[in-house]
Amino acid sequence: MTSYSPRDYWAGVAEDFRSADPSGFAPVLHPGAPVWFNLLIDKLQFQAIRRALTLAQIPQDSRILDVGCGTGRWVRRYAQLGFRPTGLDRTSGMLTTARRQKTAAPLLAGEAHRLPFPDGSFDCVTDVTVVQHIPSELQPQALGEMIRVLNPGGRLILMELIRGAGVHIFPRPPADWIEQGTSRGATLIAWFGQEFLLPDRIFVHLAQSLRSGNGGRANAKTAPGSSGTRPQPSLRNMYWRLRHITAPVSAWIDPLTEKICPGKLATHGVFVFRKS
């Protein structure tokens, strides 16, 4: 298996999927998925971020840094919500796409584990599915940097994987994400599970099991969020036609699922911290 290089991997994703959809979602969500699926996931994530901003009580005109801004979707939305955003990403191809999407806010090149800002530069830092792609040994440093650049009392919002496996993802259980923040000078305000999508996940698991039973082989270069194999076009089309049913239904019942199930059963956790 080829070793994972974040720089090379994301540069390839930015280049290969730059024109995959007009919204610029493919490089930062699920590159191998249909446009409708990325639109659905983006909608769910936007709902979660707005919920997190409410929990964090971020006033308008606050300075927000979006770490790993990718193609700039959050930077653009923060500006629309009345904040003063700055975006940072290590991949020049992502920033190029962000600028083509008419992202007016400042966009800088840089890495999460060594942010190019002085202490106390921002009122809020957001990280949407970014640290989960950083090798585990660098994750504490990245989170420490995000807290360092916050003002005292500033807010840190994380949306990260709490389950899963892959050569490019390094999830942690909720308690571990919380410990990473609290051990570096932040206090947890609240957290909640994000993207339960239980019927869709059951279907994907069954499809993967059937494919493996038929001799399917995992592909180490599979893009984030895809099923991990390269099925024949006819099977792939059928797979996504069925998911066009299971995914929207799962999203529709997620509010009820959250009331019934513990947050740790979701695929992601959203964590809101306050810098001490």
LOMARSE-363110 format. One line per 5 residues: number of its first residue (from 1); their letters; for each residue x, y, z negated of N, C-alpha, C. Coordinates in nm, 2 decimals. Example, Ala and Ser with C-alpha at 12.3 -4.5 7.8 and 13.67 -1.06 7.14 Angstrom:
BEGIN
1> as> 1.32,-0.57,-0.78,1.23,-0.45,-0.78,1.32,-0.33,-0.78; 1.28,-0.22,-0.71,1.37,-0.11,-0.71,1.29,0.00,-0.79 $
This chain:
BEGIN
1> mtsys> 0.08,-0.12,0.00,0.00,0.00,0.00,0.09,0.12,0.00; 0.06,0.22,0.08,0.13,0.34,0.09,0.11,0.42,-0.04; 0.22,0.48,-0.09,0.21,0.56,-0.21,0.13,0.69,-0.18; 0.07,0.74,-0.28,-0.02,0.86,-0.27,0.07,0.98,-0.28; 0.07,1.07,-0.18,0.13,1.20,-0.19,0.02,1.30,-0.18 $
6> prdyw> -0.01,1.37,-0.29,-0.12,1.47,-0.28,-0.10,1.57,-0.16; 0.02,1.62,-0.15,0.05,1.72,-0.05,0.02,1.67,0.09; 0.07,1.55,0.12,0.05,1.49,0.26,-0.09,1.45,0.28; -0.15,1.39,0.17,-0.29,1.34,0.19,-0.39,1.45,0.22; -0.38,1.56,0.14,-0.48,1.67,0.16,-0.45,1.75,0.29 $
11> agvae> -0.32,1.76,0.32,-0.29,1.82,0.45,-0.35,1.75,0.57; -0.35,1.61,0.56,-0.41,1.53,0.66,-0.56,1.54,0.67; -0.62,1.55,0.55,-0.77,1.56,0.54,-0.81,1.70,0.60; -0.74,1.80,0.56,-0.77,1.94,0.61,-0.76,1.94,0.76; -0.66,1.87,0.82,-0.64,1.88,0.96,-0.75,1.79,1.04 $
16> dfrsa> -0.77,1.67,0.98,-0.85,1.57,1.05,-1.00,1.61,1.05; -1.04,1.68,0.94,-1.18,1.70,0.93,-1.22,1.85,0.93; -1.13,1.93,0.99,-1.15,2.07,0.99,-1.28,2.11,1.06; -1.31,2.04,1.17,-1.43,2.07,1.25,-1.54,1.97,1.23; -1.54,1.90,1.12,-1.64,1.79,1.10,-1.78,1.85,1.08 $
21> dpsgf> -1.79,1.97,1.02,-1.93,2.03,1.00,-1.91,2.18,0.99; -2.01,2.26,1.02,-2.00,2.40,1.03,-1.98,2.47,0.89; -2.02,2.39,0.78,-2.01,2.45,0.65,-1.87,2.44,0.58; -1.79,2.36,0.64,-1.66,2.33,0.58,-1.66,2.24,0.46; -1.77,2.16,0.45,-1.78,2.07,0.34,-1.70,1.94,0.35 $
26> apvlh> -1.69,1.89,0.47,-1.63,1.76,0.49,-1.49,1.75,0.43; -1.40,1.84,0.45,-1.27,1.82,0.39,-1.26,1.82,0.23; -1.37,1.87,0.17,-1.36,1.88,0.02,-1.47,1.79,-0.05; -1.55,1.73,0.03,-1.65,1.64,-0.03,-1.62,1.50,0.02; -1.70,1.45,0.12,-1.68,1.31,0.17,-1.65,1.32,0.32 $
31> pgapv> -1.52,1.32,0.35,-1.48,1.34,0.49,-1.54,1.24,0.59; -1.56,1.12,0.55,-1.61,1.02,0.64,-1.76,1.01,0.65; -1.83,1.10,0.58,-1.98,1.08,0.57,-2.05,1.17,0.66; -2.18,1.14,0.69,-2.26,1.23,0.78,-2.28,1.37,0.71; -2.31,1.47,0.80,-2.32,1.60,0.75,-2.44,1.61,0.64 $
36> wfnll> -2.55,1.54,0.66,-2.66,1.55,0.57,-2.62,1.50,0.43; -2.53,1.40,0.42,-2.49,1.35,0.29,-2.40,1.46,0.22; -2.31,1.52,0.29,-2.23,1.63,0.22,-2.32,1.74,0.18; -2.42,1.78,0.26,-2.51,1.88,0.22,-2.59,1.85,0.09; -2.62,1.72,0.08,-2.69,1.68,-0.04,-2.60,1.68,-0.16 $
41> idklq> -2.48,1.63,-0.15,-2.39,1.64,-0.26,-2.35,1.78,-0.30; -2.33,1.87,-0.20,-2.31,2.01,-0.23,-2.42,2.07,-0.31; -2.54,2.04,-0.27,-2.66,2.09,-0.34,-2.66,2.05,-0.48; -2.63,1.92,-0.51,-2.63,1.87,-0.65,-2.52,1.94,-0.73; -2.40,1.96,-0.67,-2.29,2.02,-0.74,-2.32,2.17,-0.76 $
46> fqair> -2.38,2.23,-0.67,-2.42,2.37,-0.69,-2.51,2.39,-0.81; -2.61,2.30,-0.82,-2.70,2.30,-0.93,-2.63,2.28,-1.06; -2.53,2.19,-1.06,-2.45,2.16,-1.18,-2.37,2.28,-1.22; -2.30,2.35,-1.12,-2.22,2.46,-1.15,-2.30,2.58,-1.21; -2.42,2.60,-1.15,-2.50,2.71,-1.20,-2.54,2.68,-1.34 $
51> raltl> -2.57,2.55,-1.37,-2.60,2.51,-1.51,-2.49,2.54,-1.60; -2.37,2.50,-1.56,-2.25,2.52,-1.64,-2.22,2.67,-1.66; -2.24,2.75,-1.56,-2.22,2.90,-1.58,-2.32,2.95,-1.68; -2.44,2.90,-1.68,-2.54,2.94,-1.78,-2.49,2.90,-1.92; -2.45,2.78,-1.94,-2.40,2.73,-2.07,-2.28,2.81,-2.11 $
56> aqipq> -2.19,2.85,-2.02,-2.07,2.93,-2.05,-2.10,3.08,-2.08; -2.22,3.12,-2.03,-2.26,3.26,-2.05,-2.16,3.36,-2.00; -2.13,3.34,-1.87,-2.03,3.42,-1.80,-2.11,3.55,-1.75; -2.07,3.67,-1.80,-2.13,3.79,-1.75,-2.09,3.83,-1.61; -2.17,3.90,-1.54,-2.14,3.94,-1.41,-2.02,4.03,-1.41 $
61> dsril> -1.95,4.04,-1.30,-1.82,4.11,-1.28,-1.70,4.05,-1.35; -1.72,3.93,-1.41,-1.61,3.85,-1.47,-1.51,3.81,-1.36; -1.39,3.80,-1.40,-1.28,3.75,-1.31,-1.28,3.60,-1.31; -1.31,3.53,-1.20,-1.31,3.39,-1.20,-1.20,3.33,-1.11; -1.12,3.24,-1.15,-1.03,3.17,-1.07,-1.08,3.03,-1.04 $
66> dvgcg> -1.09,3.00,-0.91,-1.13,2.87,-0.87,-1.01,2.79,-0.82; -0.97,2.69,-0.91,-0.85,2.62,-0.88,-0.88,2.50,-0.78; -0.80,2.49,-0.68,-0.83,2.39,-0.58,-0.95,2.43,-0.50; -0.95,2.56,-0.45,-1.07,2.61,-0.39,-1.10,2.55,-0.25; -1.01,2.48,-0.19,-1.04,2.41,-0.07,-1.08,2.51,0.04 $
71> tgrwv> -1.20,2.48,0.10,-1.25,2.56,0.21,-1.33,2.68,0.16; -1.33,2.71,0.03,-1.38,2.83,-0.02,-1.53,2.84,-0.06; -1.59,2.73,-0.07,-1.74,2.73,-0.09,-1.77,2.80,-0.23; -1.69,2.77,-0.33,-1.73,2.82,-0.46,-1.69,2.97,-0.47; -1.58,3.00,-0.41,-1.53,3.14,-0.41,-1.64,3.23,-0.35 $
76> rryaq> -1.69,3.19,-0.24,-1.80,3.26,-0.17,-1.92,3.27,-0.26; -1.96,3.17,-0.32,-2.08,3.17,-0.40,-2.06,3.25,-0.53; -1.94,3.25,-0.59,-1.92,3.33,-0.71,-1.93,3.48,-0.67; -1.88,3.52,-0.56,-1.90,3.65,-0.51,-2.04,3.69,-0.50; -2.12,3.60,-0.44,-2.26,3.62,-0.42,-2.34,3.64,-0.55 $
81> lgfrp> -2.29,3.57,-0.66,-2.35,3.57,-0.79,-2.30,3.69,-0.87; -2.22,3.78,-0.82,-2.18,3.90,-0.88,-2.05,3.89,-0.96; -1.97,3.78,-0.94,-1.84,3.77,-1.01,-1.73,3.82,-0.92; -1.61,3.83,-0.97,-1.49,3.87,-0.90,-1.40,3.75,-0.89; -1.42,3.67,-0.78,-1.34,3.54,-0.77,-1.21,3.56,-0.70 $
86> tgldr> -1.12,3.46,-0.74,-1.00,3.44,-0.67,-0.99,3.29,-0.64; -0.94,3.25,-0.52,-0.93,3.11,-0.49,-0.78,3.07,-0.48; -0.75,2.95,-0.52,-0.61,2.90,-0.51,-0.62,2.75,-0.46; -0.53,2.72,-0.37,-0.52,2.58,-0.32,-0.38,2.56,-0.27; -0.34,2.44,-0.28,-0.20,2.40,-0.24,-0.19,2.37,-0.09 $
91> tsgml> -0.31,2.35,-0.02,-0.31,2.31,0.12,-0.34,2.42,0.21; -0.24,2.46,0.30,-0.26,2.57,0.38,-0.38,2.55,0.48; -0.40,2.43,0.53,-0.51,2.40,0.62,-0.64,2.43,0.55; -0.66,2.40,0.42,-0.78,2.43,0.35,-0.80,2.58,0.35; -0.70,2.65,0.32,-0.71,2.80,0.31,-0.74,2.86,0.45 $
96> ttarr> -0.69,2.80,0.55,-0.72,2.85,0.69,-0.86,2.83,0.72; -0.92,2.72,0.68,-1.06,2.70,0.70,-1.15,2.79,0.62; -1.10,2.82,0.49,-1.17,2.91,0.41,-1.18,3.05,0.47; -1.07,3.09,0.52,-1.07,3.23,0.59,-1.16,3.23,0.71; -1.16,3.12,0.78,-1.25,3.11,0.90,-1.40,3.11,0.86 $
101> qktaa> -1.42,3.07,0.73,-1.56,3.08,0.68,-1.59,3.21,0.63; -1.51,3.31,0.66,-1.53,3.45,0.61,-1.54,3.47,0.46; -1.44,3.40,0.40,-1.42,3.42,0.26,-1.35,3.54,0.23; -1.41,3.64,0.17,-1.36,3.77,0.15,-1.27,3.79,0.03; -1.28,3.70,-0.07,-1.21,3.71,-0.19,-1.06,3.67,-0.17 $
106> pllag> -0.97,3.71,-0.26,-0.83,3.67,-0.25,-0.82,3.52,-0.25; -0.73,3.47,-0.16,-0.70,3.33,-0.15,-0.55,3.31,-0.15; -0.50,3.23,-0.25,-0.36,3.22,-0.27,-0.32,3.07,-0.26; -0.20,3.05,-0.21,-0.14,2.92,-0.21,-0.07,2.89,-0.35; -0.10,2.77,-0.40,-0.03,2.74,-0.53,-0.08,2.61,-0.58 $
111> eahrl> -0.02,2.56,-0.69,-0.05,2.43,-0.74,-0.11,2.44,-0.88; -0.20,2.35,-0.91,-0.27,2.36,-1.04,-0.18,2.35,-1.16; -0.08,2.27,-1.15,0.01,2.24,-1.27,0.12,2.35,-1.28; 0.12,2.45,-1.20,0.20,2.57,-1.22,0.14,2.69,-1.15; 0.04,2.74,-1.22,-0.04,2.85,-1.16,0.05,2.98,-1.15 $
116> pfpdg> 0.04,3.05,-1.04,0.12,3.17,-1.03,0.06,3.30,-1.08; 0.01,3.30,-1.21,-0.06,3.41,-1.27,-0.01,3.43,-1.41; 0.00,3.55,-1.46,0.03,3.57,-1.60,-0.07,3.52,-1.70; -0.03,3.51,-1.82,-0.12,3.47,-1.93,-0.24,3.56,-1.93; -0.36,3.51,-1.96,-0.48,3.59,-1.98,-0.52,3.67,-1.86 $
121> sfdcv> -0.51,3.61,-1.74,-0.55,3.69,-1.62,-0.70,3.68,-1.58; -0.77,3.58,-1.64,-0.91,3.55,-1.59,-1.00,3.54,-1.71; -1.13,3.57,-1.68,-1.23,3.54,-1.78,-1.29,3.40,-1.77; -1.27,3.34,-1.66,-1.32,3.20,-1.64,-1.24,3.13,-1.53; -1.21,3.01,-1.56,-1.14,2.92,-1.46,-1.24,2.80,-1.43 $
126> tdvtv> -1.25,2.77,-1.30,-1.33,2.66,-1.26,-1.25,2.56,-1.18; -1.28,2.43,-1.20,-1.21,2.33,-1.13,-1.31,2.22,-1.10; -1.35,2.22,-0.97,-1.45,2.12,-0.92,-1.39,2.01,-0.85; -1.38,1.89,-0.91,-1.32,1.77,-0.86,-1.18,1.79,-0.80; -1.10,1.85,-0.88,-0.96,1.88,-0.84,-0.86,1.80,-0.92 $
131> vqhip> -0.86,1.81,-1.05,-0.77,1.75,-1.14,-0.78,1.60,-1.12; -0.89,1.54,-1.09,-0.91,1.40,-1.07,-0.82,1.35,-0.95; -0.78,1.43,-0.87,-0.69,1.39,-0.76,-0.54,1.42,-0.78; -0.51,1.47,-0.90,-0.37,1.49,-0.94,-0.33,1.37,-1.02; -0.21,1.31,-0.99,-0.16,1.20,-1.07,-0.17,1.22,-1.22 $
136> selqp> -0.21,1.12,-1.29,-0.24,1.13,-1.43,-0.13,1.20,-1.52; -0.01,1.18,-1.48,0.10,1.24,-1.56,0.11,1.39,-1.55; 0.05,1.44,-1.44,0.05,1.59,-1.42,-0.08,1.65,-1.47; -0.18,1.58,-1.49,-0.31,1.63,-1.53,-0.31,1.72,-1.66; -0.24,1.67,-1.77,-0.24,1.76,-1.89,-0.17,1.89,-1.86 $
141> qalge> -0.07,1.89,-1.78,0.00,2.02,-1.75,-0.09,2.11,-1.67; -0.17,2.06,-1.57,-0.26,2.14,-1.50,-0.37,2.20,-1.58; -0.43,2.12,-1.67,-0.53,2.17,-1.76,-0.47,2.28,-1.86; -0.35,2.25,-1.91,-0.28,2.35,-1.99,-0.26,2.48,-1.92; -0.23,2.48,-1.79,-0.21,2.60,-1.71,-0.34,2.67,-1.69 $
146> mirvl> -0.45,2.60,-1.67,-0.58,2.67,-1.66,-0.62,2.74,-1.78; -0.59,2.68,-1.90,-0.62,2.74,-2.03,-0.53,2.86,-2.05; -0.40,2.85,-2.01,-0.30,2.95,-2.03,-0.35,3.08,-1.96; -0.40,3.08,-1.84,-0.43,3.20,-1.77,-0.57,3.26,-1.81; -0.64,3.20,-1.90,-0.76,3.25,-1.95,-0.74,3.36,-2.06 $
151> npggr> -0.82,3.46,-2.06,-0.83,3.55,-2.18,-0.87,3.47,-2.30; -0.83,3.52,-2.42,-0.89,3.46,-2.54,-1.04,3.47,-2.53; -1.11,3.36,-2.56,-1.25,3.35,-2.55,-1.30,3.32,-2.41; -1.21,3.31,-2.31,-1.24,3.28,-2.17,-1.30,3.14,-2.16; -1.37,3.11,-2.05,-1.43,2.98,-2.03,-1.36,2.90,-1.92 $
156> lilme> -1.36,2.77,-1.95,-1.30,2.67,-1.85,-1.42,2.58,-1.82; -1.45,2.56,-1.69,-1.55,2.47,-1.64,-1.48,2.37,-1.55; -1.50,2.24,-1.59,-1.44,2.13,-1.52,-1.56,2.04,-1.47; -1.55,2.00,-1.34,-1.63,1.89,-1.29,-1.54,1.78,-1.24; -1.53,1.67,-1.31,-1.44,1.57,-1.28,-1.50,1.43,-1.28 $
161> lirga> -1.44,1.33,-1.21,-1.48,1.19,-1.21,-1.46,1.13,-1.35; -1.55,1.05,-1.39,-1.54,0.98,-1.52,-1.54,0.83,-1.50; -1.55,0.79,-1.37,-1.54,0.65,-1.34,-1.50,0.64,-1.19; -1.46,0.52,-1.15,-1.42,0.49,-1.01,-1.27,0.45,-1.00; -1.23,0.42,-0.88,-1.10,0.37,-0.86,-1.06,0.40,-0.72 $
166> gvhif> -0.93,0.43,-0.69,-0.88,0.46,-0.56,-0.74,0.51,-0.57; -0.67,0.50,-0.45,-0.53,0.55,-0.45,-0.52,0.70,-0.47; -0.63,0.77,-0.45,-0.62,0.92,-0.45,-0.70,0.98,-0.57; -0.76,0.89,-0.65,-0.84,0.95,-0.76,-0.79,0.89,-0.90; -0.79,0.97,-1.00,-0.74,0.93,-1.13,-0.83,0.98,-1.24 $
171> prppa> -0.95,0.91,-1.25,-1.06,0.96,-1.34,-1.02,0.93,-1.48; -1.09,0.99,-1.57,-1.08,0.97,-1.72,-1.22,0.96,-1.78; -1.24,0.88,-1.88,-1.37,0.88,-1.95,-1.40,1.02,-2.01; -1.52,1.05,-2.04,-1.56,1.18,-2.09,-1.47,1.22,-2.22; -1.46,1.13,-2.31,-1.38,1.16,-2.43,-1.24,1.20,-2.40 $
176> dwieq> -1.18,1.14,-2.30,-1.05,1.18,-2.26,-1.04,1.32,-2.20; -1.13,1.35,-2.11,-1.13,1.48,-2.05,-1.15,1.59,-2.16; -1.24,1.56,-2.26,-1.26,1.65,-2.37,-1.13,1.67,-2.45; -1.07,1.56,-2.48,-0.94,1.56,-2.56,-0.83,1.64,-2.49; -0.83,1.63,-2.36,-0.73,1.70,-2.28,-0.75,1.85,-2.30 $
181> gtsrg> -0.87,1.90,-2.30,-0.90,2.04,-2.32,-0.88,2.09,-2.46; -0.93,2.01,-2.56,-0.93,2.06,-2.70,-0.79,2.05,-2.75; -0.70,1.96,-2.70,-0.57,1.95,-2.75,-0.48,2.06,-2.70; -0.53,2.14,-2.60,-0.45,2.25,-2.54,-0.51,2.39,-2.57; -0.59,2.40,-2.68,-0.63,2.53,-2.73,-0.77,2.57,-2.68 $
186> atlia> -0.86,2.47,-2.65,-0.99,2.51,-2.60,-1.09,2.43,-2.69; -1.21,2.49,-2.70,-1.32,2.43,-2.78,-1.43,2.39,-2.68; -1.48,2.27,-2.70,-1.59,2.22,-2.61,-1.72,2.29,-2.65; -1.78,2.36,-2.55,-1.91,2.42,-2.57,-2.02,2.31,-2.54; -2.01,2.24,-2.43,-2.11,2.14,-2.40,-2.05,2.06,-2.28 $
191> wfgqe> -2.11,1.94,-2.26,-2.08,1.86,-2.14,-2.20,1.78,-2.10; -2.22,1.75,-1.97,-2.33,1.67,-1.92,-2.28,1.58,-1.81; -2.35,1.47,-1.78,-2.33,1.38,-1.67,-2.38,1.44,-1.54; -2.31,1.42,-1.44,-2.34,1.47,-1.30,-2.34,1.36,-1.20; -2.44,1.36,-1.12,-2.45,1.26,-1.01,-2.46,1.11,-1.07 $
196> fllpd> -2.58,1.08,-1.12,-2.60,0.94,-1.16,-2.63,0.86,-1.04; -2.73,0.91,-0.95,-2.75,0.84,-0.83,-2.76,0.69,-0.83; -2.83,0.64,-0.93,-2.82,0.50,-0.96,-2.87,0.41,-0.85; -2.99,0.43,-0.79,-3.02,0.34,-0.68,-2.92,0.34,-0.56; -2.87,0.46,-0.53,-2.77,0.47,-0.42,-2.65,0.40,-0.46 $
201> rifvh> -2.60,0.41,-0.58,-2.48,0.34,-0.62,-2.50,0.19,-0.62; -2.61,0.14,-0.66,-2.64,0.00,-0.65,-2.64,-0.05,-0.51; -2.70,0.03,-0.42,-2.69,-0.01,-0.28,-2.55,-0.02,-0.22; -2.47,0.09,-0.25,-2.33,0.09,-0.21,-2.26,-0.03,-0.26; -2.28,-0.06,-0.39,-2.21,-0.18,-0.45,-2.24,-0.31,-0.37 $
206> laqsl> -2.37,-0.32,-0.34,-2.42,-0.44,-0.27,-2.36,-0.45,-0.13; -2.36,-0.33,-0.07,-2.30,-0.33,0.07,-2.15,-0.36,0.07; -2.08,-0.31,-0.03,-1.94,-0.34,-0.04,-1.91,-0.49,-0.07; -2.00,-0.54,-0.15,-1.98,-0.68,-0.19,-2.01,-0.77,-0.07; -2.11,-0.74,0.01,-2.14,-0.82,0.13,-2.03,-0.81,0.23 $
211> rsgng> -1.97,-0.68,0.24,-1.87,-0.66,0.34,-1.74,-0.74,0.30; -1.71,-0.73,0.17,-1.59,-0.81,0.12,-1.61,-0.96,0.14; -1.73,-1.00,0.12,-1.76,-1.14,0.14,-1.75,-1.19,0.28; -1.76,-1.09,0.37,-1.75,-1.12,0.52,-1.61,-1.10,0.57; -1.52,-1.07,0.48,-1.38,-1.06,0.52,-1.34,-0.92,0.55 $
216> grana> -1.42,-0.82,0.50,-1.38,-0.68,0.52,-1.26,-0.64,0.44; -1.17,-0.56,0.49,-1.05,-0.52,0.43,-1.05,-0.37,0.39; -1.00,-0.34,0.27,-0.99,-0.20,0.23,-0.89,-0.13,0.31; -0.91,0.00,0.33,-0.81,0.08,0.41,-0.76,0.18,0.32; -0.63,0.18,0.29,-0.56,0.27,0.20,-0.58,0.42,0.24 $
221> ktapg> -0.60,0.45,0.37,-0.61,0.58,0.41,-0.76,0.63,0.42; -0.85,0.56,0.36,-0.99,0.60,0.37,-1.01,0.73,0.30; -1.09,0.81,0.35,-1.11,0.95,0.30,-1.19,0.94,0.17; -1.18,1.04,0.08,-1.25,1.05,-0.05,-1.40,1.03,-0.03; -1.46,0.94,-0.11,-1.60,0.93,-0.12,-1.66,0.83,-0.02 $
226> ssgtr> -1.57,0.78,0.07,-1.62,0.68,0.16,-1.62,0.54,0.10; -1.67,0.44,0.16,-1.69,0.31,0.10,-1.56,0.23,0.10; -1.45,0.27,0.16,-1.33,0.20,0.15,-1.30,0.10,0.26; -1.39,0.08,0.36,-1.37,-0.01,0.47,-1.41,0.06,0.60; -1.38,-0.01,0.71,-1.41,0.05,0.84,-1.50,-0.05,0.91 $
231> pqpsl> -1.64,-0.04,0.88,-1.73,-0.14,0.94,-1.74,-0.11,1.09; -1.80,-0.21,1.16,-1.83,-0.19,1.30,-1.93,-0.08,1.32; -1.93,0.00,1.43,-2.02,0.11,1.44,-2.17,0.08,1.42; -2.22,-0.03,1.47,-2.36,-0.07,1.44,-2.39,-0.09,1.30; -2.30,-0.16,1.23,-2.32,-0.18,1.08,-2.31,-0.04,1.01 $
236> rnmyw> -2.21,0.04,1.05,-2.20,0.17,0.98,-2.32,0.25,1.00; -2.38,0.25,1.12,-2.50,0.33,1.15,-2.62,0.28,1.06; -2.63,0.15,1.05,-2.73,0.09,0.96,-2.71,0.13,0.82; -2.59,0.12,0.77,-2.55,0.16,0.64,-2.59,0.30,0.60; -2.56,0.39,0.69,-2.60,0.53,0.66,-2.74,0.56,0.68 $
241> rlrhi> -2.81,0.49,0.77,-2.96,0.50,0.78,-3.02,0.46,0.65; -2.98,0.35,0.59,-3.03,0.31,0.46,-3.00,0.41,0.35; -2.88,0.46,0.35,-2.84,0.56,0.25,-2.91,0.69,0.27; -2.96,0.71,0.39,-3.04,0.83,0.41,-3.18,0.82,0.33; -3.21,0.70,0.29,-3.32,0.68,0.20,-3.28,0.67,0.05 $
246> tapvs> -3.18,0.59,0.02,-3.14,0.57,-0.12,-3.08,0.70,-0.18; -3.00,0.77,-0.11,-2.93,0.89,-0.17,-3.03,1.00,-0.20; -3.12,1.04,-0.11,-3.22,1.15,-0.15,-3.31,1.10,-0.26; -3.36,0.98,-0.26,-3.44,0.93,-0.36,-3.37,0.93,-0.50; -3.24,0.89,-0.50,-3.16,0.89,-0.62,-3.14,1.03,-0.67 $
251> awidp> -3.12,1.13,-0.58,-3.10,1.27,-0.62,-3.23,1.32,-0.68; -3.34,1.28,-0.62,-3.48,1.33,-0.67,-3.51,1.28,-0.81; -3.47,1.16,-0.84,-3.50,1.11,-0.98,-3.38,1.13,-1.08; -3.27,1.19,-1.03,-3.16,1.22,-1.13,-3.20,1.30,-1.25; -3.29,1.40,-1.24,-3.33,1.47,-1.37,-3.39,1.37,-1.47 $
256> lteki> -3.47,1.28,-1.42,-3.53,1.18,-1.51,-3.42,1.08,-1.56; -3.34,1.04,-1.47,-3.23,0.95,-1.51,-3.14,1.01,-1.62; -3.11,1.14,-1.61,-3.03,1.20,-1.71,-3.10,1.20,-1.85; -3.23,1.21,-1.85,-3.30,1.21,-1.98,-3.30,1.07,-2.04; -3.29,0.97,-1.96,-3.30,0.83,-2.01,-3.16,0.77,-2.04 $
261> cpgkl> -3.07,0.80,-1.96,-2.93,0.74,-1.96,-2.83,0.83,-2.03; -2.73,0.77,-2.09,-2.62,0.86,-2.15,-2.54,0.91,-2.04; -2.48,1.03,-2.06,-2.40,1.10,-1.96,-2.28,1.01,-1.90; -2.23,0.92,-1.98,-2.12,0.84,-1.94,-2.15,0.75,-1.83; -2.28,0.73,-1.79,-2.32,0.65,-1.68,-2.32,0.72,-1.55 $
266> athgv> -2.30,0.85,-1.55,-2.29,0.93,-1.43,-2.15,0.91,-1.36; -2.14,0.95,-1.24,-2.01,0.94,-1.18,-1.91,1.05,-1.22; -1.97,1.17,-1.25,-1.88,1.28,-1.29,-1.93,1.34,-1.42; -1.84,1.41,-1.48,-1.88,1.49,-1.60,-1.85,1.63,-1.58; -1.94,1.72,-1.63,-1.92,1.87,-1.62,-1.89,1.91,-1.76 $
271> fvfrk> -1.78,1.97,-1.78,-1.73,2.01,-1.92,-1.71,2.16,-1.93; -1.77,2.22,-2.03,-1.76,2.37,-2.04,-1.68,2.39,-2.17; -1.57,2.46,-2.16,-1.48,2.49,-2.28,-1.47,2.64,-2.30; -1.44,2.68,-2.42,-1.40,2.82,-2.46,-1.26,2.82,-2.51; -1.18,2.91,-2.46,-1.04,2.92,-2.51,-1.04,2.98,-2.65 $
276> s> -0.97,2.92,-2.74,-0.97,2.96,-2.88,-0.90,3.09,-2.90 $
